[in-house]
């Protein structure tokens, strides 16, 4: 018996890396899976059915059930086929894991419009596209009188929390996904759906291609705990997808090796109230009383 027996999930970008790890972990706990992956390279180029097909085979070989979907998450109408495949094959849908993405790194002053648009489309728009159909389905199920314990689990990044030089497109997209996560928690609470996000720190095709952080991930050493293995993240995804996490909503969690963390959203740090309109000179004299006004430090 698994904690997800009878559930149906879709995992985007699940042909390799983190998505594959999540899909296998969900399947091991009893979920049936739509494996979505168009088989692109780390920069979004090319396409291939092999990665999705291979993971479907892995799941079936371990006694589970899965089906492959090759649509790009940037395709608004196309993403509806992910939900439709689940409903046609298994008659229900419970869990959406938004994981798909690729990189087009460039400093802002060198970035082309296409490099910005492509990353925003797959990460931010792609996350919205899938949630558009999932939230409508969960709402309709409640309106039809059915009990719903729907799940959306989004993938963000430390880049979206602290900002990453050379990744303005990726950082902005991931910050936007964090905000969408909280928005959907507020919108969908009354419909029985929860919305949370994970901030994975793991060795994947994307992280090893990112010059700014690739050195952080190293290589696995035989016989030692691999802190950067993608498999470290997946138990958190499985738990958030389960009925046991029904009271967890609108939060951002991280796993780094064996360390689990929870982030807080933007909040007021300090304030000064003078009870009238500020003069420019007064702002100059007092703004530093609010705290350190330099570039925020990176804290890990």
DOLOLUM-952414 format. One record per residue (C-alpha): x, y, z; residue number from 1; residue in one letter. Coordinates in Angstrom, 1 decimal. Layout:
! DOLOLUM-952414
{{X, Y, Z}, NUM, A}
...
! end
This chain:
! DOLOLUM-952414
{{0.0, 0.0, 0.0}, 1, X}
{{1.3, 3.5, -0.9}, 2, X}
{{0.2, 6.8, 0.4}, 3, X}
{{-1.0, 7.8, -3.1}, 4, X}
{{-2.9, 4.7, -4.0}, 5, X}
{{-5.7, 5.5, -6.4}, 6, X}
{{-4.4, 9.0, -7.2}, 7, X}
{{-3.6, 10.3, -10.7}, 8, X}
{{-0.7, 12.8, -11.2}, 9, X}
{{0.9, 14.7, -14.0}, 10, X}
{{4.6, 15.7, -13.8}, 11, X}
{{5.9, 18.1, -16.5}, 12, X}
{{9.4, 17.8, -17.7}, 13, X}
{{9.6, 14.3, -16.2}, 14, X}
{{11.7, 12.6, -18.9}, 15, X}
{{14.9, 13.4, -17.0}, 16, X}
{{16.3, 14.9, -13.9}, 17, X}
{{14.1, 16.1, -11.1}, 18, X}
{{10.9, 15.4, -13.0}, 19, X}
{{11.9, 11.8, -13.6}, 20, X}
{{12.8, 11.4, -9.9}, 21, X}
{{9.4, 12.9, -8.8}, 22, X}
{{7.5, 10.7, -11.2}, 23, X}
{{9.1, 7.5, -10.1}, 24, X}
{{8.6, 8.4, -6.4}, 25, X}
{{5.0, 9.2, -7.0}, 26, X}
{{4.5, 6.0, -8.9}, 27, X}
{{6.2, 4.0, -6.2}, 28, X}
{{3.6, 5.3, -3.7}, 29, X}
{{0.8, 4.2, -6.0}, 30, X}
{{0.0, 7.1, -8.2}, 31, X}
{{-0.7, 6.7, -11.9}, 32, X}
{{1.3, 9.2, -13.9}, 33, X}
{{1.1, 11.3, -17.0}, 34, X}
{{4.8, 11.7, -18.0}, 35, X}
{{5.0, 15.1, -19.9}, 36, X}
{{8.2, 15.8, -21.7}, 37, X}
{{8.9, 17.0, -25.3}, 38, X}
{{12.5, 15.8, -25.0}, 39, X}
{{14.2, 19.2, -25.5}, 40, X}
{{17.8, 19.9, -24.6}, 41, X}
{{18.8, 22.0, -21.5}, 42, X}
{{18.4, 25.2, -23.6}, 43, X}
{{15.0, 24.2, -25.1}, 44, X}
{{16.3, 23.1, -28.5}, 45, X}
{{15.3, 19.9, -30.3}, 46, X}
{{12.7, 17.4, -29.4}, 47, X}
{{12.4, 13.7, -28.8}, 48, X}
{{9.9, 11.2, -27.5}, 49, X}
{{12.5, 8.9, -26.0}, 50, X}
{{12.9, 10.5, -22.5}, 51, X}
{{9.1, 10.4, -21.8}, 52, X}
{{8.8, 6.9, -23.2}, 53, X}
{{11.7, 5.6, -21.2}, 54, X}
{{10.2, 6.8, -17.9}, 55, X}
{{6.8, 5.3, -18.8}, 56, X}
{{8.6, 2.0, -19.3}, 57, X}
{{10.4, 2.3, -16.0}, 58, X}
{{7.2, 2.9, -14.2}, 59, X}
{{5.4, 0.0, -15.9}, 60, X}
{{8.4, -2.3, -15.2}, 61, X}
{{8.1, -1.6, -11.5}, 62, X}
{{4.4, -2.5, -11.6}, 63, X}
{{2.9, 1.0, -12.0}, 64, X}
{{0.9, 2.7, -14.7}, 65, X}
{{1.9, 5.7, -16.8}, 66, X}
{{1.3, 7.3, -20.2}, 67, X}
{{3.5, 9.7, -22.2}, 68, X}
{{2.6, 13.2, -23.3}, 69, X}
{{5.0, 15.2, -25.5}, 70, X}
{{3.4, 18.7, -25.6}, 71, X}
{{5.4, 21.8, -24.7}, 72, X}
{{4.0, 23.4, -21.5}, 73, X}
{{4.2, 26.8, -23.3}, 74, X}
{{1.4, 25.7, -25.6}, 75, X}
{{-1.8, 27.0, -23.8}, 76, X}
{{-4.3, 24.8, -25.6}, 77, X}
{{-1.9, 21.9, -25.9}, 78, X}
{{-1.4, 21.6, -22.1}, 79, X}
{{-5.1, 20.7, -21.8}, 80, X}
{{-4.2, 17.3, -23.4}, 81, X}
{{-2.2, 16.5, -20.2}, 82, X}
{{-5.3, 16.7, -18.1}, 83, X}
{{-7.5, 15.1, -20.8}, 84, X}
{{-5.1, 12.1, -21.1}, 85, X}
{{-5.4, 11.5, -17.4}, 86, X}
{{-9.2, 11.6, -17.5}, 87, X}
{{-9.5, 9.5, -20.5}, 88, X}
{{-7.2, 6.7, -19.2}, 89, X}
{{-8.0, 6.7, -15.5}, 90, X}
{{-11.2, 8.8, -15.1}, 91, X}
{{-9.8, 11.3, -12.5}, 92, X}
{{-7.0, 13.8, -11.8}, 93, X}
{{-5.5, 14.7, -8.4}, 94, X}
{{-2.0, 16.0, -8.6}, 95, X}
{{-0.1, 18.5, -10.9}, 96, X}
{{3.6, 18.8, -10.5}, 97, X}
{{4.9, 21.8, -12.5}, 98, X}
{{8.6, 21.0, -13.2}, 99, X}
{{9.3, 21.7, -16.8}, 100, X}
{{11.9, 24.3, -17.8}, 101, X}
{{15.1, 25.2, -19.6}, 102, X}
{{17.7, 28.0, -19.6}, 103, X}
{{18.8, 30.8, -21.9}, 104, X}
{{21.3, 32.5, -19.6}, 105, X}
{{22.6, 36.0, -20.5}, 106, X}
{{23.3, 39.2, -18.7}, 107, X}
{{20.5, 41.7, -19.1}, 108, X}
{{22.5, 44.0, -21.2}, 109, X}
{{23.2, 41.2, -23.7}, 110, X}
{{19.9, 39.3, -23.6}, 111, X}
{{17.8, 39.0, -26.8}, 112, X}
{{14.1, 39.4, -26.7}, 113, X}
{{13.7, 35.8, -27.8}, 114, X}
{{15.9, 34.6, -24.9}, 115, X}
{{13.6, 36.4, -22.4}, 116, X}
{{10.4, 35.3, -24.0}, 117, X}
{{11.4, 31.6, -24.4}, 118, X}
{{12.2, 31.2, -20.7}, 119, X}
{{9.2, 33.1, -19.5}, 120, X}
{{7.0, 31.0, -21.7}, 121, X}
{{8.1, 27.6, -20.5}, 122, X}
{{8.5, 28.4, -16.8}, 123, X}
{{6.0, 31.1, -15.9}, 124, X}
{{3.4, 30.8, -18.7}, 125, X}
{{3.8, 27.0, -18.7}, 126, X}
{{3.1, 26.8, -15.0}, 127, X}
{{0.0, 28.9, -15.5}, 128, X}
{{-1.2, 26.9, -18.5}, 129, X}
{{-1.3, 23.6, -16.6}, 130, X}
{{-2.9, 25.2, -13.6}, 131, X}
{{-5.5, 26.9, -15.7}, 132, X}
{{-7.0, 23.5, -16.6}, 133, X}
{{-6.3, 21.8, -13.3}, 134, X}
{{-8.0, 24.5, -11.2}, 135, X}
{{-11.0, 24.5, -13.5}, 136, X}
{{-11.3, 20.7, -13.2}, 137, X}
{{-11.1, 20.8, -9.3}, 138, X}
{{-13.6, 23.6, -9.1}, 139, X}
{{-16.0, 21.7, -11.4}, 140, X}
{{-15.6, 18.6, -9.3}, 141, X}
{{-16.6, 20.5, -6.1}, 142, X}
{{-19.6, 22.1, -7.9}, 143, X}
{{-20.7, 18.6, -8.9}, 144, X}
{{-20.7, 17.6, -5.3}, 145, X}
{{-17.5, 15.5, -5.3}, 146, X}
{{-14.9, 15.6, -2.5}, 147, X}
{{-11.7, 17.1, -3.8}, 148, X}
{{-8.1, 16.9, -2.4}, 149, X}
{{-6.4, 18.4, -5.4}, 150, X}
{{-2.7, 19.4, -5.4}, 151, X}
{{-0.6, 21.8, -7.4}, 152, X}
{{3.1, 21.6, -6.6}, 153, X}
{{5.2, 24.1, -8.4}, 154, X}
{{9.0, 24.3, -8.9}, 155, X}
{{10.8, 27.5, -8.2}, 156, X}
{{14.5, 28.3, -7.5}, 157, X}
{{16.8, 30.1, -5.2}, 158, X}
{{17.3, 32.4, -8.3}, 159, X}
{{13.7, 33.5, -7.9}, 160, X}
{{14.2, 34.3, -4.2}, 161, X}
{{17.6, 36.0, -4.1}, 162, X}
{{18.1, 36.9, -7.8}, 163, X}
{{20.8, 35.3, -10.0}, 164, X}
{{23.2, 37.5, -12.2}, 165, X}
{{23.0, 36.3, -15.8}, 166, X}
{{19.6, 34.8, -15.3}, 167, X}
{{17.2, 37.7, -15.3}, 168, X}
{{14.6, 35.7, -17.3}, 169, X}
{{14.8, 32.6, -15.2}, 170, X}
{{14.9, 34.6, -11.9}, 171, X}
{{11.8, 36.6, -12.8}, 172, X}
{{9.9, 33.6, -13.9}, 173, X}
{{10.6, 31.7, -10.8}, 174, X}
{{9.7, 34.6, -8.6}, 175, X}
{{6.5, 34.9, -10.5}, 176, X}
{{5.8, 31.2, -9.9}, 177, X}
{{6.2, 31.7, -6.2}, 178, X}
{{3.6, 34.4, -6.3}, 179, X}
{{1.2, 32.3, -8.4}, 180, X}
{{1.7, 29.5, -5.8}, 181, X}
{{0.3, 31.8, -3.0}, 182, X}
{{-2.4, 33.2, -5.3}, 183, X}
{{-3.7, 29.7, -6.1}, 184, X}
{{-3.7, 28.7, -2.5}, 185, X}
{{-6.0, 31.7, -1.7}, 186, X}
{{-8.2, 31.2, -4.8}, 187, X}
{{-8.6, 27.4, -4.5}, 188, X}
{{-8.8, 26.7, -0.7}, 189, X}
{{-12.6, 26.6, -0.7}, 190, X}
{{-12.4, 24.0, -3.5}, 191, X}
{{-10.3, 21.6, -1.5}, 192, X}
{{-7.1, 22.2, -3.5}, 193, X}
{{-3.7, 23.1, -2.0}, 194, X}
{{-0.9, 24.9, -3.8}, 195, X}
{{2.7, 24.8, -2.6}, 196, X}
{{6.1, 25.1, -4.2}, 197, X}
{{9.5, 23.5, -3.8}, 198, X}
{{12.9, 25.1, -4.1}, 199, X}
{{15.2, 22.2, -5.1}, 200, X}
{{18.9, 22.3, -4.9}, 201, X}
{{20.1, 19.3, -6.9}, 202, X}
{{22.5, 18.2, -9.7}, 203, X}
{{20.6, 18.3, -13.0}, 204, X}
{{21.3, 19.2, -16.6}, 205, X}
{{20.2, 22.8, -15.8}, 206, X}
{{22.4, 23.4, -12.8}, 207, X}
{{25.5, 21.9, -14.4}, 208, X}
{{25.0, 24.2, -17.4}, 209, X}
{{24.8, 27.3, -15.2}, 210, X}
{{28.3, 28.8, -14.9}, 211, X}
{{27.5, 30.8, -11.8}, 212, X}
{{26.6, 27.8, -9.7}, 213, X}
{{27.8, 24.7, -11.5}, 214, X}
{{30.7, 24.3, -9.1}, 215, X}
{{28.4, 23.9, -6.2}, 216, X}
{{27.1, 20.5, -7.3}, 217, X}
{{30.3, 18.5, -7.6}, 218, X}
{{30.2, 14.8, -8.3}, 219, X}
{{28.7, 11.9, -6.3}, 220, X}
{{31.2, 10.0, -4.2}, 221, X}
{{30.7, 6.3, -3.9}, 222, X}
{{29.7, 5.2, -0.4}, 223, X}
{{28.8, 8.7, 0.7}, 224, X}
{{25.5, 10.5, 1.0}, 225, X}
{{25.1, 12.5, -2.3}, 226, X}
{{23.7, 15.8, -1.1}, 227, X}
{{23.0, 16.9, -4.6}, 228, X}
{{21.1, 13.9, -5.9}, 229, X}
{{17.7, 14.7, -7.4}, 230, X}
{{16.2, 11.9, -5.5}, 231, X}
{{16.6, 13.8, -2.3}, 232, X}
{{13.9, 16.3, -3.3}, 233, X}
{{11.2, 13.8, -4.3}, 234, X}
{{10.0, 12.6, -0.9}, 235, X}
{{8.9, 16.2, -0.2}, 236, X}
{{6.9, 16.3, -3.5}, 237, X}
{{5.2, 12.9, -2.6}, 238, X}
{{4.3, 14.1, 0.9}, 239, X}
{{2.8, 17.4, -0.4}, 240, X}
{{0.8, 15.4, -2.9}, 241, X}
{{-0.7, 13.2, -0.2}, 242, X}
{{-3.9, 13.6, 1.8}, 243, X}
{{-1.8, 14.0, 4.9}, 244, X}
{{-0.7, 17.5, 3.6}, 245, X}
{{-4.2, 18.9, 3.3}, 246, X}
{{-3.5, 21.6, 5.9}, 247, X}
{{-0.3, 22.8, 4.2}, 248, X}
{{-1.2, 25.5, 1.7}, 249, X}
{{0.5, 28.5, 0.1}, 250, X}
{{4.1, 27.7, 1.2}, 251, X}
{{7.5, 27.4, -0.3}, 252, X}
{{9.7, 24.6, 0.9}, 253, X}
{{13.3, 23.6, 0.1}, 254, X}
{{15.4, 20.5, 0.5}, 255, X}
{{19.2, 20.8, 0.3}, 256, X}
{{20.7, 17.4, 1.0}, 257, X}
{{19.3, 16.4, 4.3}, 258, X}
{{18.1, 19.9, 5.3}, 259, X}
{{14.4, 20.9, 4.9}, 260, X}
{{13.6, 24.5, 5.0}, 261, X}
{{10.5, 26.8, 4.7}, 262, X}
{{10.6, 30.3, 3.2}, 263, X}
{{8.5, 33.2, 4.0}, 264, X}
{{6.9, 35.6, 1.5}, 265, X}
{{7.7, 39.3, 1.4}, 266, X}
{{6.9, 41.1, 4.6}, 267, X}
{{7.6, 44.5, 6.2}, 268, X}
{{11.0, 44.6, 7.9}, 269, X}
{{10.8, 48.0, 9.6}, 270, X}
{{8.7, 51.1, 9.3}, 271, X}
{{8.8, 54.8, 10.2}, 272, X}
{{5.5, 56.8, 10.3}, 273, X}
{{5.7, 60.5, 10.6}, 274, X}
{{1.9, 61.0, 10.1}, 275, X}
{{2.2, 63.4, 7.1}, 276, X}
{{3.7, 63.6, 3.7}, 277, X}
{{7.5, 63.0, 3.6}, 278, X}
{{9.9, 65.6, 2.3}, 279, X}
{{12.8, 64.4, 0.1}, 280, X}
{{15.3, 65.7, 2.6}, 281, X}
{{13.6, 63.8, 5.4}, 282, X}
{{13.7, 60.6, 3.4}, 283, X}
{{17.4, 61.1, 2.8}, 284, X}
{{18.1, 61.6, 6.5}, 285, X}
{{16.0, 58.6, 7.8}, 286, X}
{{15.7, 55.9, 5.1}, 287, X}
{{18.8, 54.1, 6.5}, 288, X}
{{17.0, 53.7, 9.8}, 289, X}
{{14.9, 51.0, 8.1}, 290, X}
{{17.9, 48.7, 7.8}, 291, X}
{{20.8, 47.8, 5.6}, 292, X}
{{20.0, 49.3, 2.2}, 293, X}
{{22.8, 47.6, 0.2}, 294, X}
{{22.3, 44.6, -2.0}, 295, X}
{{20.6, 42.0, 0.1}, 296, X}
{{23.0, 39.3, 1.2}, 297, X}
{{22.8, 35.7, -0.1}, 298, X}
{{22.0, 33.5, 2.9}, 299, X}
{{22.1, 29.7, 2.5}, 300, X}
! end
